[in-house]
Amino acid sequence: MALSIGLSVVILCAVLVLKLSISKIQYSYKYKFPNVVPGWPLIGNTLDVPYPAGMFTRQLSKKYGEMKLVYLNSSRTVTDLLEKRSAIYSSRPFRPMLNEIMSGGHRMVFMGYTDQWRNQRRIMHSILNSRQAETKFVPFQNLEAKQLVYEMLTEPENFHKASQRYSNSVILSVIFGRRARKNDELLEFIMGYTSVLGDYQFNPLKSPADVFTWLDKLPRPLQWWRPFGEKFFHTHVEMFQEEYNMLLDKMAKGTAKPCFAVDIIQGAAKKEFEIDETEKIYVWSTLIEAGSDTSRVAILQMIAGAACYPEWSKKARALLDEVCGANAEHLPTLGDRSKLPYITAVTKETLRWRPFLQSGVPHVLTQDDEYEGYKFPAGTEFSWNAYSIALDENEYENPTEFDPERFMNKNLDKWGQGHWSFGAGRRLCPGINVGALNVWLAVACILYCFDIEEDPNYPIDTFNTLWEDPTKAPFKVKITPRSKAHIELMEREGAIALAEDY
Ligand code: HEM
């Protein structure tokens, strides 16, 4: 009896091994991948990737060529696949813990290419399109920029905090029509949980079902990660529900500012949008999460670019003086944009220079596909290798230098053209208009008011800077006001911004 059980187990194992080997052989005949970077079974080379990863993935692209599994290392391949074939290259990796449990299936950035995703994108586009971005949200940005330069004047060593407050307050105004308060409870809550989401996104021990997705099929009581995820989801909804109630109260009193959330609430009431209560909350929170830090980091990168490559900032300053007066007549506003094309080029170069989503964002293929002799199965993940493309001599002349001149061309006003920092294809950032104008205005005001110099005692390592932590300055830099007249201008404008409360 014992022998027959033992024999059965051996036979079973042999059959399993045979079956796995046959499917592996069939798989390798059916599909053909580009060079695969050697790694360990199951986890591949996950453990080899340093943080930040940009320079590492750049080295890989030099070694392995134009494409490797996951990373597309040239604009040509990104255009061919993520853009031209975006109908089948626009899903996201299946993340049962991050998307289904922790986000109740509602957080757009983790969502697959589904009807729910299409519906949320449609709603976002109808409110965040360029016409609205250039009218409805502009007063918020112009006001916050006054406080941005005032805070940089009074506490230049905390330039990172000023950028953070500016970006947070603009996005809160755009979404909920209110300014960020000091120690804002909602923003602190968001900062806390986005760092938890980050942990869960990259740590397989915390989120095993996101790495080994078959674990999602285990009976629920055996999914030890689930209770935490469900609690996380409910706390998130409760916190945003408070904000939602405050807004409903303002709407009832007629004091709500025109903003994204008001548009959604009214649009849903008129049946223009199909969206339930929890999903509304997720659309708002996703926009705040995705739309704040991105602008903060871009502003810091422009400051690093001005400190390390001072020549272009002199030209920008001279052009700003022509429009706003050399003697501090007025702060630049978004109304000055058509007169300041060079600032638009600076904004685009800021986004291209050291892309902070250094390895791009994964797009998942939804059906088998062939490209230049390769055969990819559905489910393959692709990402644009952002750092590598931005620093490639075949893509840009003197790619490591900050040179806005490269964007002074017929595509100047197309925010997403000439770089990949807003992503690609159907997943292109839906906040592109708001985000680009946030950066444009901050760039214009900072360059108009301050001299920015590298501190020789603290050279800036622009390649390996850690931009993520909003509480720490990513580098040291000298920021000094240009003149007495500029100080007075910033004080006057700052007083206006500090007195404004909504
Ligand atoms: C400088 C500013 C910004 C940069 C560089 C940026 C960059 C990006 C990138 C690279 C992606 C991924 C695209 C892809 O997968 O192909 C993305 C997605 C997204 N961004 Fe932005 N973004 C910025 C500002 C904003 C703002 C202001 C908002 C909201 C108002 C926003 C909302 C979103 C959302 C909701 C997504 C998810 C789209 C999806 O998964 O379909 N972003 N952004």
Boltz pocket constraint, residues with backbone or C-beta under 6 A from the ligand:
constraints:
  - pocket:
      binder: B
      contacts: [[A, 108], [A, 109], [A, 110], [A, 111], [A, 128], [A, 286], [A, 287], [A, 288], [A, 290], [A, 291], [A, 292], [A, 294], [A, 295], [A, 298], [A, 351], [A, 357], [A, 361], [A, 362], [A, 420], [A, 421], [A, 422], [A, 423], [A, 424], [A, 425], [A, 426], [A, 427], [A, 428], [A, 429], [A, 430], [A, 431], [A, 432], [A, 434], [A, 435], [A, 436], [A, 439]]
      max_distance: 6.0
